[in-house]
């Protein structure tokens, strides 16, 4: 039994890592190259803003994907939907790597880029909810936080893979990075999808889902039931994720653009700092998730929400030193501290909703927070940078503090979920 649970958790982590590689790679490319290749006729800052807007377009499709795929996940099964989401997301990423640029086909290039990003976001919207449920619903009592967190290890691992691939391609291609070097990490997705599918197809359907389907049957319209009976949980759950996503995508995506364009730092320095930070987050996710099994989700996640606000100003103070050591410190502290919110999330969201509608409820709530937080934060941060004449970062820090407050208040409104039977 224990070996089966570990295998499911690893499969969820591996599949989620591949999908997050696909999604986060786009964010890194938006910060480094997409403004030059797909929006070259604009002022550099406007080009960056447009590149981040296409990054956000993928988030806009995520709630819809969560609803549609969550519907079939609650009716047909978790496993089959996860195979579908992994395959399509990977194919979209590879297709981006083959796209002609603006200089070749004009306006059609950014339009195709946005289309692929929207499709990618739609299927990722149905991935994370299902992947977390596979791990949580296989986990033994008292260990749901621990095993559920393995799924979200896919996020820092995906970032490690994305930044690592981009850094390696930068080093290998050199001056040819803008012509072909940037494409290599996108095409590499095909290999990762093959590995992810091999692992994901090796696990069985969730036993909790099988039991409920056999005894109670499937709900005809799961999302309708969620919205009718649990709309408050959906909104408050979205609020919890909103603040985290605002913070983490400013750190993982916007900071790369800010460091290279505003501070004049080397691209490799920022990518390397992100790699070290992602590794720190992976370790911290496991620590905070296990702690949440012992003391409860609320104190751990509430402490994490407080960190998001407290570190909003120090984050930029450290980056603005331009010291490689202090930039690495900023990334390590930001990624690791945010894991106090992120690590317990899989179990936390699963504990909000009943099994028959859980895929739909988790996907909708989580993805609403993701689109309002992570989807908008790089765009908003880029815009806020131009609010002051000297392009100061303090408006961005205030923006992150607002997000942290929303997360904290949402957590307090929901209360503790550990050992609470969802309605």
ROTIRO-912596 format. One record per residue: x, y, z of N, C-alpha, C in turn; residue in one letter. Coordinates in steps of 0.02 Angstrom, whole numbers. Layout:
BEGIN
X:Y:Z:X:Y:Z:X:Y:Z:A
...
END
This chain:
BEGIN
41:-60:0:0:0:0:43:63:0:X
95:63:45:138:122:49:175:133:-16:X
197:79:-48:233:86:-111:188:113:-166:X
124:93:-165:76:118:-214:63:192:-205:X
57:213:-142:46:284:-128:105:325:-152:X
166:301:-138:226:337:-160:230:341:-236:X
210:286:-269:212:285:-342:162:335:-372:X
103:340:-342:53:388:-366:78:459:-354:X
105:472:-295:130:539:-280:186:559:-327:X
231:512:-341:286:526:-388:259:538:-459:X
209:499:-479:179:508:-545:146:577:-550:X
111:597:-497:79:663:-497:131:718:-501:X
186:709:-463:240:759:-464:273:763:-532:X
287:705:-562:321:704:-628:278:736:-682:X
214:717:-683:169:745:-734:160:820:-725:X
152:842:-662:144:913:-649:207:951:-665:X
266:921:-653:329:953:-670:334:967:-745:X
313:918:-785:316:926:-858:269:983:-879:X
208:983:-852:160:1034:-872:182:1104:-848:X
210:1107:-788:234:1172:-763:297:1194:-800:X
337:1147:-823:393:1165:-866:367:1201:-928:X
316:1171:-958:286:1201:-1018:260:1271:-1004:X
225:1279:-948:192:1342:-933:242:1396:-911:X
290:1376:-868:338:1425:-841:392:1443:-891:X
408:1397:-937:456:1412:-989:433:1472:-1029:X
369:1476:-1041:340:1532:-1079:352:1597:-1041:X
344:1595:-975:356:1656:-936:428:1680:-940:X
475:1633:-937:546:1651:-942:560:1681:-1011:X
532:1649:-1063:543:1674:-1131:510:1743:-1140:X
454:1754:-1107:421:1820:-1110:467:1874:-1081:X
502:1856:-1028:546:1905:-996:609:1918:-1036:X
630:1869:-1078:695:1874:-1111:693:1888:-1186:X
647:1856:-1222:652:1859:-1295:588:1876:-1333:X
529:1862:-1305:469:1868:-1345:454:1940:-1367:X
474:1989:-1326:463:2058:-1346:502:2075:-1409:X
561:2046:-1417:603:2059:-1476:580:2021:-1537:X
555:1960:-1527:538:1916:-1583:466:1923:-1607:X
420:1939:-1562:350:1940:-1581:318:2010:-1575:X
352:2057:-1541:326:2126:-1535:383:2176:-1547:X
421:2170:-1601:481:2210:-1610:469:2283:-1630:X
409:2299:-1652:396:2367:-1676:376:2415:-1620:X
375:2390:-1558:354:2431:-1501:414:2455:-1461:X
402:2507:-1421:451:2529:-1371:468:2468:-1327:X
531:2459:-1306:550:2400:-1268:505:2385:-1208:X
486:2438:-1170:444:2426:-1111:374:2404:-1132:X
348:2433:-1186:282:2412:-1211:286:2341:-1239:X
341:2325:-1272:350:2257:-1298:350:2206:-1242:X
385:2224:-1187:386:2179:-1129:316:2172:-1100:X
280:2227:-1096:212:2226:-1070:167:2181:-1112:X
174:2185:-1178:134:2143:-1223:154:2069:-1217:X
219:2057:-1209:242:1988:-1201:213:1958:-1137:X
213:1996:-1083:183:1972:-1021:107:1966:-1026:X
76:2007:-1069:4:2001:-1079:-13:1935:-1112:X
28:1912:-1160:17:1846:-1189:29:1792:-1138:X
76:1803:-1092:86:1757:-1037:22:1751:-995:X
-9:1809:-981:-71:1810:-943:-129:1779:-980:X
-127:1780:-1047:-182:1751:-1086:-191:1677:-1070:X
-136:1643:-1056:-141:1572:-1038:-178:1563:-972:X
-170:1610:-926:-205:1606:-862:-280:1617:-871:X
-299:1660:-918:-370:1675:-927:-409:1612:-946:X
-377:1566:-981:-411:1505:-1003:-412:1452:-949:X
-373:1461:-896:-366:1408:-846:-430:1393:-807:X
-469:1444:-784:-532:1427:-749:-581:1388:-793:X
-585:1407:-857:-630:1371:-903:-606:1299:-912:X
-541:1291:-920:-514:1223:-924:-527:1183:-861:X
-521:1217:-803:-535:1183:-741:-607:1159:-736:X
-653:1200:-762:-724:1182:-760:-738:1124:-807:X
-716:1130:-870:-731:1078:-920:-697:1012:-903:X
-632:1014:-890:-596:952:-876:-614:926:-807:X
-628:972:-760:-651:950:-695:-717:913:-699:X
-761:936:-744:-825:902:-755:-815:829:-774:X
-772:817:-824:-760:748:-845:-718:710:-794:X
-675:746:-757:-637:713:-705:-681:686:-649:X
-736:722:-634:-783:699:-583:-831:646:-610:X
-841:645:-675:-888:597:-704:-853:535:-733:X
-797:545:-766:-762:489:-800:-705:462:-758:X
-666:507:-729:-609:485:-688:-551:533:-692:X
-509:533:-639:-453:578:-636:-398:559:-686:X
-383:496:-689:-324:472:-727:-328:489:-801:X
-384:475:-833:-390:487:-905:-384:561:-923:X
-411:604:-880:-406:675:-894:-334:700:-887:X
-297:670:-840:-227:691:-831:-183:671:-889:X
-198:614:-919:-161:594:-979:-174:644:-1036:X
-237:664:-1044:-256:712:-1096:-222:779:-1085:X
-225:806:-1023:-196:872:-1011:-121:874:-1023:X
-87:821:-1002:-15:818:-1010:4:818:-1084:X
-31:778:-1124:-16:772:-1195:-26:837:-1232:X
-84:868:-1224:-100:929:-1262:-55:987:-1242:X
-43:995:-1176:0:1050:-1154:69:1044:-1184:X
97:984:-1184:163:973:-1213:166:987:-1287:X
115:967:-1323:114:979:-1395:110:1054:-1411:X
73:1092:-1370:69:1165:-1379:138:1196:-1368:X
173:1173:-1318:240:1200:-1304:287:1188:-1362:X
287:1127:-1388:330:1112:-1446:311:1154:-1506:X
246:1165:-1516:223:1206:-1572:248:1278:-1566:X
251:1305:-1505:278:1372:-1495:350:1375:-1518:X
387:1321:-1504:457:1319:-1525:467:1317:-1600:X
414:1302:-1637:418:1299:-1710:388:1361:-1744:X
360:1408:-1704:326:1465:-1733:373:1511:-1772:X
352:1536:-1830:388:1591:-1863:380:1654:-1822:X
427:1700:-1827:424:1761:-1788:391:1817:-1828:X
386:1875:-1796:353:1933:-1826:388:1953:-1891:X
454:1947:-1894:491:1967:-1954:475:1922:-2013:X
449:1862:-2000:433:1815:-2054:361:1819:-2078:X
314:1823:-2031:243:1820:-2051:202:1878:-2023:X
235:1926:-1992:200:1986:-1968:153:1972:-1911:X
94:2003:-1913:46:2001:-1858:23:1930:-1842:X
26:1885:-1891:5:1816:-1879:47:1783:-1826:X
110:1804:-1817:154:1772:-1769:130:1782:-1697:X
118:1844:-1674:92:1851:-1605:22:1822:-1596:X
-19:1823:-1649:-86:1793:-1644:-82:1718:-1633:X
-38:1685:-1670:-29:1613:-1660:0:1598:-1591:X
46:1641:-1569:75:1633:-1503:21:1636:-1449:X
-23:1684:-1454:-77:1691:-1405:-124:1631:-1409:X
-140:1608:-1468:-185:1551:-1476:-157:1489:-1442:X
-93:1475:-1454:-62:1416:-1423:-59:1424:-1348:X
-47:1485:-1325:-43:1498:-1253:-111:1487:-1221:X
-165:1507:-1254:-232:1499:-1226:-250:1424:-1222:X
-235:1387:-1275:-248:1314:-1274:-208:1281:-1218:X
-145:1300:-1213:-102:1273:-1161:-131:1288:-1092:X
-153:1350:-1081:-182:1368:-1017:-246:1330:-1002:X
-287:1319:-1053:-350:1283:-1044:-337:1213:-1015:X
-289:1178:-1044:-276:1110:-1021:-238:1108:-955:X
-195:1157:-944:-162:1160:-879:-213:1173:-824:X
-266:1210:-840:-318:1223:-791:-351:1160:-765:X
-351:1107:-804:-379:1044:-782:-327:996:-754:X
-264:1014:-759:-209:971:-737:-200:972:-661:X
-191:1032:-633:-167:1036:-564:-218:1009:-514:X
-282:1023:-525:-332:996:-480:-333:920:-480:X
-330:890:-539:-331:818:-545:-269:785:-517:X
-211:815:-530:-148:787:-506:-146:787:-430:X
-169:841:-399:-169:844:-326:-217:792:-296:X
-274:783:-329:-323:736:-303:-298:664:-307:X
-263:648:-360:-235:580:-365:-190:565:-306:X
-148:613:-287:-102:602:-231:-139:603:-164:X
-183:652:-155:-218:659:-90:-266:601:-79:X
-302:580:-131:-352:527:-123:-321:458:-116:X
-258:450:-133:-222:387:-121:-188:387:-53:X
-179:445:-22:-139:451:39:-176:423:100:X
-139:394:147:-169:370:209:-187:429:255:X
-234:419:301:-252:473:348:-190:498:386:X
-189:564:396:-133:594:432:-73:609:390:X
-75:589:325:-18:601:281:-39:635:216:X
-100:662:215:-124:692:152:-85:755:134:X
-65:794:183:-25:853:169:42:834:139:X
74:784:169:140:761:146:137:734:74:X
93:686:62:91:657:-5:61:704:-57:X
12:745:-35:-16:794:-82:36:844:-105:X
82:862:-61:133:912:-78:181:887:-132:X
187:821:-139:231:795:-191:208:819:-260:X
142:828:-268:117:854:-332:145:923:-346:X
143:966:-296:166:1035:-306:242:1041:-308:X
277:986:-293:349:986:-308:360:996:-383:X
308:979:-421:313:988:-494:325:1060:-513:X
302:1108:-472:310:1178:-489:383:1200:-485:X
418:1192:-428:489:1211:-428:532:1167:-474:X
513:1103:-480:551:1060:-526:541:1083:-598:X
478:1102:-614:465:1128:-681:503:1193:-694:X
507:1236:-642:545:1298:-649:620:1283:-655:X
644:1234:-616:714:1214:-623:729:1191:-694:X
685:1149:-720:694:1124:-789:690:1181:-840:X
641:1226:-831:632:1281:-879:691:1329:-878:X
710:1352:-818:766:1399:-813:832:1365:-832:X
838:1301:-812:899:1264:-830:906:1255:-905:X
850:1237:-937:852:1228:-1010:867:1294:-1045:X
836:1348:-1020:847:1414:-1051:919:1437:-1040:X
946:1426:-979:1014:1445:-964:1064:1405:-1007:X
1053:1340:-1013:1097:1298:-1053:1094:1318:-1127:X
1034:1331:-1151:1027:1351:-1221:1060:1419:-1233:X
1055:1464:-1184:1088:1529:-1190:1163:1521:-1196:X
1191:1477:-1154:1263:1466:-1155:1287:1433:-1219:X
1248:1384:-1244:1269:1346:-1303:1260:1387:-1367:X
1204:1422:-1372:1190:1458:-1435:1225:1525:-1440:X
1241:1556:-1383:1278:1619:-1384:1241:1673:-1421:X
1273:1702:-1472:1243:1756:-1511:1184:1733:-1553:X
1178:1667:-1562:1123:1640:-1602:1061:1625:-1559:X
1061:1647:-1496:1006:1632:-1452:939:1657:-1480:X
939:1718:-1508:877:1747:-1533:854:1714:-1599:X
900:1683:-1634:881:1652:-1698:856:1580:-1689:X
892:1540:-1649:870:1471:-1639:877:1445:-1567:X
920:1476:-1529:933:1450:-1461:872:1448:-1417:X
828:1498:-1422:769:1500:-1379:720:1444:-1395:X
723:1417:-1456:675:1365:-1477:689:1297:-1444:X
752:1284:-1429:771:1217:-1406:734:1196:-1342:X
729:1239:-1291:692:1217:-1231:619:1201:-1245:X
588:1237:-1293:518:1222:-1309:511:1154:-1343:X
557:1138:-1388:554:1074:-1423:571:1016:-1376:X
611:1030:-1325:628:979:-1275:566:953:-1239:X
512:990:-1241:451:970:-1207:426:902:-1232:X
437:887:-1296:414:823:-1323:445:764:-1286:X
509:770:-1269:543:717:-1232:514:711:-1162:X
503:768:-1129:477:768:-1061:406:741:-1059:X
366:756:-1109:298:730:-1111:299:653:-1116:X
344:627:-1157:350:554:-1163:366:522:-1095:X
412:552:-1058:429:527:-992:369:533:-944:X
336:591:-946:279:602:-903:222:553:-915:X
209:539:-978:155:492:-995:172:421:-972:X
234:402:-980:256:336:-958:243:326:-884:X
260:378:-845:251:374:-772:177:377:-754:X
141:422:-786:70:433:-768:26:373:-786:X
42:339:-841:1:282:-861:13:221:-817:X
62:225:-772:78:167:-730:37:165:-666:X
-5:216:-653:-43:218:-590:-116:204:-603:X
-149:182:-550:-220:164:-553:-263:225:-536:X
-327:220:-554:-376:272:-537:-381:280:-461:X
-400:340:-438:-408:354:-367:-458:306:-335:X
-438:270:-281:-484:223:-249:-544:258:-218:X
-535:319:-192:-591:356:-163:-642:372:-217:X
-618:393:-276:-664:409:-331:-701:346:-354:X
-666:290:-360:-698:227:-382:-752:206:-333:X
-738:212:-269:-787:191:-219:-849:234:-221:X
-840:300:-226:-897:345:-227:-938:336:-290:X
-905:326:-346:-941:317:-409:-983:253:-407:X
-956:200:-376:-992:136:-373:-1051:139:-324:X
-1044:178:-270:-1096:179:-219:-1147:234:-230:X
-1124:293:-250:-1169:350:-256:-1180:373:-327:X
-1139:350:-373:-1145:371:-443:-1116:440:-455:X
-1112:459:-518:-1082:523:-537:-1135:578:-535:X
-1111:638:-519:-1154:698:-520:-1160:721:-593:X
-1221:739:-613:-1232:757:-683:-1194:820:-702:X
-1198:873:-662:-1163:936:-675:-1125:956:-612:X
-1065:929:-603:-1028:942:-540:-1017:1016:-526:X
-1000:1055:-577:-985:1126:-564:-1048:1164:-542:X
-1106:1143:-566:-1169:1175:-544:-1180:1162:-470:X
-1166:1102:-448:-1173:1084:-377:-1124:1125:-335:X
-1063:1132:-359:-1011:1170:-324:-1033:1243:-316:X
-1056:1273:-370:-1076:1343:-368:-1138:1355:-327:X
-1182:1305:-324:-1243:1313:-285:-1231:1303:-211:X
-1189:1253:-194:-1181:1235:-124:-1117:1262:-92:X
-1066:1276:-133:-1001:1293:-104:-970:1355:-136:X
-1012:1402:-160:-984:1460:-196:-940:1501:-150:X
-955:1504:-86:-914:1542:-39:-844:1511:-34:X
-841:1445:-30:-777:1411:-27:-737:1423:-91:X
-771:1424:-147:-737:1436:-211:-704:1505:-210:X
-741:1556:-190:-714:1624:-191:-658:1633:-139:X
-669:1607:-79:-617:1614:-28:-555:1573:-45:X
-565:1515:-73:-508:1475:-95:-469:1510:-150:X
-505:1544:-195:-471:1584:-246:-431:1639:-215:X
-458:1670:-162:-422:1723:-127:-357:1699:-96:X
-358:1638:-69:-297:1609:-39:-242:1604:-92:X
-260:1578:-151:-211:1568:-203:-191:1633:-237:X
-234:1683:-237:-221:1746:-271:-157:1779:-245:X
-151:1787:-180:-93:1820:-152:-29:1782:-165:X
-33:1715:-159:26:1674:-172:48:1681:-245:X
0:1677:-291:17:1681:-362:45:1749:-381:X
16:1802:-353:43:1869:-366:117:1871:-348:X
133:1846:-289:201:1849:-264:248:1805:-305:X
229:1743:-316:276:1695:-346:290:1711:-419:X
241:1739:-455:254:1754:-525:291:1820:-534:X
286:1864:-485:331:1922:-486:403:1899:-475:X
412:1852:-429:479:1826:-414:507:1785:-472:X
466:1739:-498:491:1691:-548:495:1719:-618:X
453:1768:-634:449:1793:-703:468:1866:-710:X
433:1910:-674:446:1981:-681:516:1999:-658:X
541:1968:-605:607:1985:-579:662:1975:-630:X
653:1926:-675:703:1915:-728:705:1974:-776:X
645:1997:-796:641:2055:-840:667:2117:-805:X
647:2127:-743:668:2186:-704:744:2188:-695:X
772:2130:-680:844:2126:-669:885:2139:-731:X
862:2113:-788:901:2122:-850:891:2191:-880:X
829:2215:-883:815:2278:-917:824:2339:-873:X
799:2336:-811:801:2394:-768:867:2400:-729:X
893:2343:-707:953:2344:-665:1017:2328:-705:X
1010:2306:-767:1068:2292:-809:1108:2232:-789:X
1076:2183:-756:1111:2123:-735:1114:2071:-791:X
1161:2026:-785:1168:1973:-836:1110:1924:-832:X
1087:1902:-890:1032:1854:-893:1049:1791:-854:X
1110:1766:-862:1131:1704:-829:1129:1709:-753:X
1146:1767:-726:1145:1776:-653:1075:1767:-626:X
1026:1797:-659:957:1793:-635:928:1723:-644:X
944:1692:-700:920:1623:-711:950:1576:-659:X
1014:1584:-644:1047:1542:-594:1017:1553:-525:X
1003:1616:-508:971:1631:-444:903:1599:-439:X
866:1600:-495:800:1567:-496:805:1492:-487:X
857:1461:-515:868:1390:-507:879:1371:-434:X
922:1410:-401:937:1397:-330:875:1408:-288:X
837:1461:-304:776:1475:-268:724:1420:-276:X
718:1394:-336:670:1340:-349:688:1277:-310:X
753:1263:-305:775:1205:-266:756:1215:-192:X
767:1276:-167:750:1290:-97:675:1282:-86:X
635:1302:-136:562:1296:-128:541:1222:-127:X
574:1181:-167:557:1109:-168:566:1078:-98:X
622:1095:-66:634:1068:1:583:1096:50:X
571:1162:46:525:1194:93:453:1170:85:X
433:1153:25:365:1127:13:353:1065:56:X
401:1019:56:395:957:94:393:971:169:X
436:1016:191:439:1033:263:373:1063:287:X
348:1113:252:287:1146:273:225:1101:266:X
225:1059:215:168:1013:206:164:963:263:X
222:935:281:223:887:338:204:922:403:X
227:983:412:210:1021:471:134:1032:475:X
103:1044:417:31:1055:416:-9:993:435:X
20:933:424:-13:872:446:-12:867:522:X
37:899:554:46:894:626:8:949:664:X
14:1011:641:-14:1067:679:-75:1098:646:X
-91:1078:584:-149:1105:549:-128:1147:489:X
-174:1153:441:-159:1193:381:-157:1268:397:X
-205:1290:439:-214:1362:449:-152:1397:478:X
-122:1374:532:-64:1411:558:-5:1413:511:X
6:1359:474:62:1357:427:50:1405:369:X
-9:1400:339:-24:1441:280:-33:1515:298:X
-60:1528:357:-68:1597:380:1:1629:392:X
47:1591:419:116:1615:426:147:1629:359:X
132:1587:309:158:1598:242:129:1661:211:X
64:1673:222:33:1734:195:64:1796:226:X
79:1793:290:113:1849:323:181:1861:292:X
217:1807:277:283:1814:246:278:1850:178:X
226:1834:138:219:1865:72:216:1941:78:X
183:1966:130:179:2038:139:242:2067:169:X
271:2034:218:330:2060:253:390:2064:206:X
397:2016:160:456:2014:117:448:2054:52:X
390:2086:43:377:2122:-20:427:2177:-33:X
446:2215:17:496:2268:8:568:2241:8:X
587:2198:57:655:2171:56:673:2135:-9:X
624:2104:-41:637:2069:-104:671:2116:-154:X
642:2175:-163:668:2222:-212:731:2259:-186:X
734:2269:-120:795:2300:-93:856:2256:-108:X
848:2191:-101:903:2144:-114:919:2142:-189:X
868:2139:-231:880:2137:-303:917:2200:-326:X
899:2257:-298:927:2321:-321:998:2333:-299:X
1025:2288:-257:1097:2293:-242:1140:2272:-301:X
1109:2233:-347:1144:2205:-405:1201:2157:-385:X
1205:2141:-322:1255:2093:-298:1231:2022:-311:X
1268:1981:-349:1245:1913:-364:1228:1873:-301:X
1268:1880:-248:1254:1844:-187:1189:1864:-154:X
1176:1929:-153:1114:1954:-122:1053:1940:-166:X
1063:1938:-231:1008:1919:-276:989:1846:-265:X
1039:1803:-258:1026:1733:-242:989:1727:-175:X
1012:1766:-126:979:1765:-60:906:1786:-67:X
892:1838:-106:824:1861:-116:781:1805:-145:X
807:1770:-195:769:1716:-226:758:1657:-179:X
809:1638:-143:803:1581:-97:751:1596:-43:X
756:1655:-12:708:1672:41:637:1678:13:X
630:1709:-46:563:1718:-76:531:1651:-93:X
568:1608:-126:541:1543:-146:526:1499:-85:X
574:1496:-38:565:1452:20:509:1477:65:X
506:1543:78:454:1570:121:385:1561:93:X
378:1569:28:312:1562:-4:286:1490:-1:X
332:1442:10:312:1372:13:268:1357:73:X
267:1401:124:223:1391:181:150:1395:160:X
136:1434:108:68:1436:80:59:1379:30:X
110:1369:-11:105:1324:-69:105:1250:-49:X
148:1231:-2:156:1161:15:93:1126:38:X
55:1156:85:-6:1123:109:-66:1129:61:X
-59:1167:7:-116:1182:-36:-153:1121:-64:X
-118:1069:-90:-156:1013:-118:-205:982:-69:X
-181:968:-8:-227:940:42:-280:990:63:X
-260:1053:69:-305:1106:90:-365:1112:43:X
-352:1115:-23:-407:1121:-71:-449:1058:-74:X
-418:1000:-69:-456:937:-70:-503:933:-10:X
-482:962:47:-524:960:108:-582:1009:106:X
-584:1051:55:-639:1100:50:-701:1070:18:X
-693:1017:-24:-749:994:-65:-759:918:-57:X
-822:897:-65:-839:826:-63:-813:789:-125:X
-804:723:-119:-772:683:-171:-807:687:-238:X
-874:687:-238:-911:683:-301:-903:745:-345:X
-886:802:-314:-878:864:-352:-809:895:-340:X
-764:855:-312:-700:882:-289:-656:907:-347:X
-652:870:-401:-611:891:-458:-634:959:-484:X
-699:967:-492:-726:1031:-516:-715:1087:-466:X
-727:1074:-402:-720:1126:-351:-648:1148:-342:X
-603:1100:-337:-531:1117:-329:-506:1155:-389:X
-521:1131:-449:-495:1162:-510:-521:1233:-518:X
-586:1243:-507:-615:1310:-515:-587:1359:-464:X
-585:1339:-401:-562:1384:-349:-487:1401:-358:X
-447:1350:-368:-375:1360:-375:-359:1403:-436:X
-391:1389:-492:-375:1423:-555:-402:1495:-555:X
-457:1509:-522:-479:1579:-516:-426:1621:-481:X
-399:1593:-427:-345:1629:-392:-284:1637:-435:X
-269:1586:-475:-210:1588:-518:-216:1642:-572:X
-275:1647:-602:-283:1697:-656:-284:1768:-628:X
-316:1778:-571:-319:1845:-542:-253:1866:-510:X
-214:1816:-489:-149:1830:-459:-92:1824:-508:X
-73:1762:-524:-15:1750:-567:-24:1773:-638:X
-84:1768:-665:-95:1788:-735:-86:1863:-746:X
-104:1902:-695:-101:1974:-702:-37:2005:-673:X
-5:1971:-626:49:2004:-588:108:2028:-630:X
134:1989:-680:189:2017:-719:169:2079:-759:X
107:2079:-785:82:2137:-822:74:2197:-776:X
42:2186:-719:31:2240:-672:97:2267:-646:X
144:2222:-630:209:2243:-604:247:2285:-656:X
244:2265:-719:277:2303:-772:245:2372:-779:X
179:2375:-774:145:2440:-778:162:2483:-718:X
162:2454:-658:176:2491:-597:247:2519:-597:X
292:2485:-631:361:2509:-635:365:2576:-670:X
318:2590:-714:318:2653:-750:276:2707:-718:X
247:2693:-659:204:2742:-626:244:2801:-600:X
303:2788:-572:345:2842:-546:395:2864:-600:X
415:2927:-601:462:2952:-652:528:2916:-652:X
549:2892:-592:614:2859:-587:609:2783:-588:X
550:2757:-607:538:2685:-612:555:2648:-547:X
528:2674:-492:540:2643:-427:499:2578:-419:X
523:2534:-375:490:2469:-366:439:2470:-309:X
436:2524:-269:392:2522:-210:318:2512:-227:X
291:2537:-285:221:2521:-299:209:2445:-308:X
259:2410:-335:253:2338:-343:251:2304:-275:X
292:2327:-228:292:2299:-161:224:2309:-127:X
195:2368:-135:129:2380:-106:77:2334:-137:X
83:2323:-201:37:2277:-237:42:2207:-207:X
103:2184:-193:111:2117:-163:83:2114:-93:X
88:2168:-56:60:2170:12:-16:2164:10:X
-48:2196:-38:-121:2189:-46:-139:2117:-59:X
-102:2084:-103:-114:2013:-117:-106:1970:-55:X
-54:1984:-15:-43:1946:46:-101:1954:95:X
-128:2015:101:-185:2027:145:-247:1988:122:X
-257:1986:56:-315:1948:30:-308:1874:48:X
-248:1846:40:-237:1776:58:-249:1764:132:X
-222:1808:174:-229:1800:247:-302:1804:269:X
-338:1853:243:-409:1861:262:-451:1802:237:X
-435:1776:178:-471:1718:151:-459:1657:194:X
-397:1647:215:-381:1590:259:-419:1594:325:X
-421:1654:354:-456:1663:417:-531:1651:409:X
-558:1671:352:-630:1661:341:-648:1587:333:X
-604:1549:301:-616:1477:292:-605:1439:356:X
-550:1456:391:-533:1420:453:-494:1357:439:X
-487:1315:490:-448:1253:484:-486:1202:442:X
-450:1165:400:-481:1112:360:-458:1043:378:X
-403:1037:415:-377:971:433:-428:933:476:X
-442:872:453:-489:828:488:-561:855:489:X
-574:902:444:-643:928:438:-676:895:378:X
-734:864:388:-769:831:333:-803:882:289:X
-784:885:224:-815:934:179:-887:919:165:X
-927:971:157:-998:963:142:-1008:954:68:X
END
